[in-house]
Amino acid sequence: MASTITIDALRQELWSAELMDDVIKDVEDAMDFMGEGPNNVVQISRELSKKKGDTQTFGLVTRLRGDGVTGDDELEGNEEAMASYAEQVVIDQVRHGVRLKGKLDDQKVVYDQIEEARENLKIWGTEFLIRQMFLKLGGVTNTSLVDTNGDAYSARAAYSNTPDFIPDADEAAGTGARYLRAGTTGSGDGTDDFADADVLTLDDITKAATLAKLATPKIQPLKIDGQNCYVIFVHPIQARDLRMSDDWKEAALNARERSEKNPLFRGALGFWSNVLIVENEFVPWLDVSASGNSFRGTATGTDCAKDCARALLCGRQAVLMAEVKNPKALIVEQFDYKNKDGVAIAMINGLQKAMFNGKEFGVVAVDSVAQL
């Protein structure tokens, strides 16, 4: 029977804190607009780091819509009640680990295998959280999706909270309260009538932004550098199709001034119709030949006639994240009489798309054809 020895408890807690700090920092760098305040695409709550519990409640408040009073008219009794809603996010735990070969193998290599394992697990944890954010935003419940390399990526789509999916009627119609289908070149309007030309365009981004502004309740824009705007996350194939369009090339010729405040030169793909366009490889993508024809699963939802991606136009509080303090986020153990080392990561958190009375509070999904 193997004898297991853990590292010193104090060092364990230090390593765990450093690991989770690095993971969250890397997630923030990749996602942008992520923090504890409501002026973020991803709002984080750390309340469960201070107390026990398995559920974090977030408050969502819409804008006031009343007319107020004028002159000396009585305000008392004519106040407006704020429309608010409580969204609950349930936490869960996910773990992954690496087992190293042994002391002899460690002697043969010139790098620190434990540190290398830690770095790889940090990257894995970062990518897991980013994927979860986009799976939740996109309402993806299909656990058999593969990426452009054929690697499965949605097996844990129901981690912590099952994503709220896009209504079937919206996909079939090609439009909804929080949904748009790009292009209309097919015989109909739904994703089951997709044609090759139905790629993401700048016009689609304009339509999505207009839908967000006129929605009830309105999707609240972010305040970025003193300006109200939305952020749309697009898949690399959608980004390619945008770049190749004549409209994009014309827009690039007339781009905003080259300054530090210009988002185009701060890591974003571009800026259009008060929407910051950000490319991200983890935006949901559907290979209809390998994963069924729907982001919801085989024989579920509305089929897609072509490979497609789901761009996500976001405002405030689109995703809610509950973070829990975990002094054992990184575990290093030894096996086989201290000959073999094992390194594991354990994350406890919860993520969910914010919903307000059955409607997405902060996101509009835009499906477009996205073929390799």
N, C-alpha and C positions, 0 to 999 in steps of 0.2 A: 504494500500500500504506500502510495507516495506521501512524503512529508511536505506539508505546505507551510512556508514561512513568509509573512507579510513584511513590508518595509516599515520602518519606524513611523508611528502614528503622526507625529508632528510633521515630519517630512512628507508623509502621505497627504496631509491636509494642504500643505503648501503647494505640492505638485498638482493636486486636484484643482485648487483655486487658480493657479497659473494656466492650467489647461483650459478650463471653462472661460476664463477671461480671454484667452487667445481665440477660442472658438467663436464667442459672441462678437469679438472685435472683427474677426474675419467675415462673419455673417453681415455685420453692419457695413463693412467696406464693400461687400458684394451687392448688398441690397440698397444701400443708401436710405435715408428717410426712415430711420428706425431708432426709437428711443422711448422714454417713459411718458412723455407728454402726448396729448392728442394730435399735435401737428406733425404726425408721422404716418407713413403708410403702414408700418408695423409698430403697434403700441405694445410696450412691454410693461408688465406689472411684476414687481418683486416682493409683493406682500406675503406670498407663501414662503419666502426665504426667512421671514421673521416669525411665522407661526405655523402650526400644523394645519393640515387640511388637504383635500384632494380636488377642490374646485375653486377657481377664481372668478369673481363676478366683476364685469366691466360695465360702466355706465355709458350709454350712448344717448346724446341729446341733439335734437334737430334744431334748426334755426327758428326764431320767433316769426310768426306770420301775421300777428294782429296789427291794427291800425293805430293803436295808442289813443290818447285823448288830446284835444287842443284847448287853448285858452284856459279858462278857469273851470272847465268841466271836471267832474269828480273822477279821480283815478281809482279811489278805493271802491272795490266791487267790480271794477272793469279791468283788473289785471289779467294777464294771460298766463295760463298754466303751461309750463315747459313740457313738450312732448319728449318723454324719455323712455328708454328701454334698457333692460338688464340682459346682457349676454353672458352666459356661463361657459367657462373653458375648463375642461377636466384634464388633469395632469396624468402622465403615464411615464414609464421608464423604458428606454431603449439602450441596449448594450452591444458591444462588439469587442473582439479581442484578437490578439496575435500570439501564437506560441512559437518561440524561437527554438532552434535545433538543439543547442547545447554548448557547453564550454569550449569544446574543441573547435566547433564551427565559428564561435565568437573569436577565438584566437586567430583564425585564418583571415578574417576581414579587418580592414583598417579603419572602419567607422564603428561608432557606438550603436549596437543593434537596438538596445533599449530606447535610446534617444530617437533612432530612426523609426521604431515602432510607434513611439509617442507622437512623432510628427505625422505619420501616416494616419493614425487614429484621429488626430486633430482635424486633418483634412476631411476624413470620412464624416466626422461629427458635423463639421461646417456644411458640407454638401447635403447631409441628411436634413438638417434644419431648413436650408434654402429650398430643397425639393418639397418639403412639407408645406412651406409657405405657399408655393405655387400650386401644389396639389389642392390645398384648401381653397385658395383664391379661385381656381378654375373649376371647382366642384367635381374633381376627378375621383370617381369611385371604382374605375376599372383597374384591377390589380395586376393586369397582364401587359401593360404598356411597355414598349421597348424604345430606346433612343435611336439615333441615326446610326449607331454602331451595332444595333441589335441587342444591346444589353438591357435587361429588365430594370425598370426604375420606379415602378409604382406599387410594388408588393406591399408596402407599408402605408398605403393611401389612407387607411382608417386609423393610423396611429393617433392616440389621445382622443381625437374626436372625428367622427365620420363627416367628410365634407358635405356641405349643402350643395346639391347639384343644380345645374341650370334646368328650368322646367322644360319638359319635352315639347310642349306647345310652342315655346319660344324658338327652339332649334328647328322645329318643323316649319315655322312661319318665317324664320330668318331675322326676326326682330322681337324684342320684348322690353320689359321695363328696365332691365340691366343687361341686355344682350343684343349683339348685332352679328350678322353674317356678312362677310366681305363679298363685294361683287354681286352681280345679278345676271350673269351671262348664261346660266343654265335655263332649263325649261320651267323651273319654279324658283322659289325663294329659299327653301330650306337647305341644310347641309347635305341632304340626300340628292340634291341636284347640282352639287359642285361641279364646275368645269375647270379646265386647266388655267384659264385666264382669271379665275377668282382669287387672285393674290391680294395681299394687304397693300393698300394705297394710302396716300396722304389724305384723300377724301374720306376714307374709312375712319381715320383718326379724328378728322373734323366732326364726322357724324357721331362718333363715340363721345367726344367731348361735349357736343350739344345735348346728347341724351343724358349725360351726367348732370349738366347744368339745369335741365328742365325736369329731371326726375323728382318724384315725390316719395319720400323726402329727398331733397337735393343732396347729391354727393358733394361733400364739402371739399373744396380745393385746398392744397397745401400752400403755406406761405413760404416762398423761397426767395431769398434776397429781396424781400419787400414786395414780391409780386405773387398774385394768386395764380396757381397753375396746377395741372394734373401731371401724373407720371404714367406712361404706358410702357410696360415691359413686353418686349417682342422676342421671339425665338430667332436664332441666327439665320435661319432660312427666310423668315419674314424680313429680317434686316437686309438680307441679300436682295430680295425682291424690291424692297423700297429703294435701295441704292441704284438698282438697275433701271428704275422707271425714269421717264423723261421729266415728270413733275419734280422728282427728287433732284435731278441734275440741274434743273432750272432754279430750284430753291437754294441749292448749294452755291450757285453763282451770286445769289442775293442774300447770303447768310448774314446774321447779325455780326456786329463788330467783333474783332478778335481781341477779347479782353478776358481777364480772370473771371468775370461775372458771366461770361457767355458760356452756357452749359455745354454747347457743342465742343468747346475746347477744355472741358472739365470732366471728360470721361463719358459724356452722353453721346448718343448717336446723332441727335439733332433736336430742334425745337420747332414745333409746328402747332398753330391754333392754340397757343398757350398750353401746349402739352410737351413735356420733356420726354423724349424717346430714348429708352434705355434697352440695350441688348443684353439678354441673359440666356445662357444655354439651358437653364432648368425650366424655362417656360414650357408648359405641357405641349407635347407633340404626339401625334397619332399616326402610326403606320397601319393602314387599314388591312394590309395583307398579313400582318403578324399578330395583331392585337384586337381583332374584332373591329367593328366599324363605329365605335362610340367611345367617348371619354367616360361613359358610365359602365360599359361592359358589353359583352356579347349579348345580342337580343334584348338590349336595354337602351332606352333613350332613342334618339333619332340617328340613324346611320349616316356616316359621311361617305360620299361617293369617291373622295380623293384623300390622299394623305393631307393632314391639315395641322395647324398649330393654333393655340388659343392665346392670343395677345390679351393683356390685362391692363386696362386703364384704371388707375387707382387714385383715390383721394385720401382724406384723413381716415385713420382707424379702419383700414381695409382688412388687416389681419391683427388678431389679438394673441399675445403670447404671455403665458404665465411661466415665470422662471422660479426655480426652487434651488436654494442653497444645498449643495451636495458635497460634503467633505470627502467622499469616496468616489469622485468622478473619475479618478485615475487609479487603477489598481495594478501593482507589480507583485507577482507571486512567483515562487520557485517550486519546481517539481522534481521528481526523480533524484532525491537526495541532493538537492541544490544544483543539479547539473543543468536543468532546463529552466528558462525564464518565460513567464507569460505576462503580457501587458494588456490591460482591458480599459475601455472607456464606458462609463455609465452616465447617461443624461436623464434627468427628471424634469419634465416640462410639459406644457400643453400649448397647442396652437389651434386656432379656428378662425374661419372667415366671419367677420362681424355681420350679423343679420338684424334687421329692424322690422318686426311684424311680417316676417316671411320674405323680405326683400333684402338684397345685398346692401349694406350700409355704405360701403366705400369702394365698390369696384364694378366696372362694366367689362364683360367678356366679349372679345371679338374673334370669331373663327375665320380663318382664311386658308385657302389651299397653300400647302407648303411642301413641295416635292423636291427631293434631292436632284 
